């Protein structure tokens, strides 16, 4: 069963939220996990793409920004994919930035939900929390 982790930031800065996503992706890569960062916003993924480039001065998080209708091939082997669409079959960790629970979340070993104090983000996060809770998924909280 997919483990669900909620990371809750004590601020409403959208950039801080994306920087936390970068930290989580970097940690996952260090544990040899393949990551999908999912959003329902192309603009958010473009900003995240740039944030991943600038995240650390002396390192780089290898990633690929994919269109929603991307057809996967063996050349799609970057450890992090950014997409509004369905995942490649080899992904083990989902970082969800979308407002809704992605229909494919249960394909993953873990799903990370990154929440901050933006009212819209909080409200959507509470709905996703109830969704997972009502279906019996193991939930874990991390206050940042």
C-alpha positions, 0 to 999 in steps of 0.5 A: 500500500502506498505510504502518504507523507504530508510535509507542512511548511509554516509559511505561505511563500510559494518559492519555499514550497518549491525549494522543499520539493527540491530538497525532497527530490534530492534526498530521494535521488540519494536513496536511488529512487526515481521521482515524478513531481506532478502538478496540474500547472505547466507554469508551476512546473516551469518555475520548478524546472528553473528552481531545480537548476538553481537549487544548490550552487555546486550541484545539479538535480538531473531532471526532465520536464515532460509534456502531458502526452509524452510517450516514454522511451528508454532515453527518459532515464533522468531520476526526476520527471516533472509532468502534468501527465501520467508517470513512467512505469519505473517511478517509485516516488510521487511528489504531488503539487496538484490540487487533486489526488492524481488517479495514478498515485497508488502505483507508487511506493510513496506519495509526498504532499507538500503543503504551505499556509497559502489558503488555496493550498491548505484547503486542497491539502485538507481534501486530499488528506481526507481522501487518503484517510477515508481509504485507509492509507498510512498517513505521516506528518512532517512539520517544517 
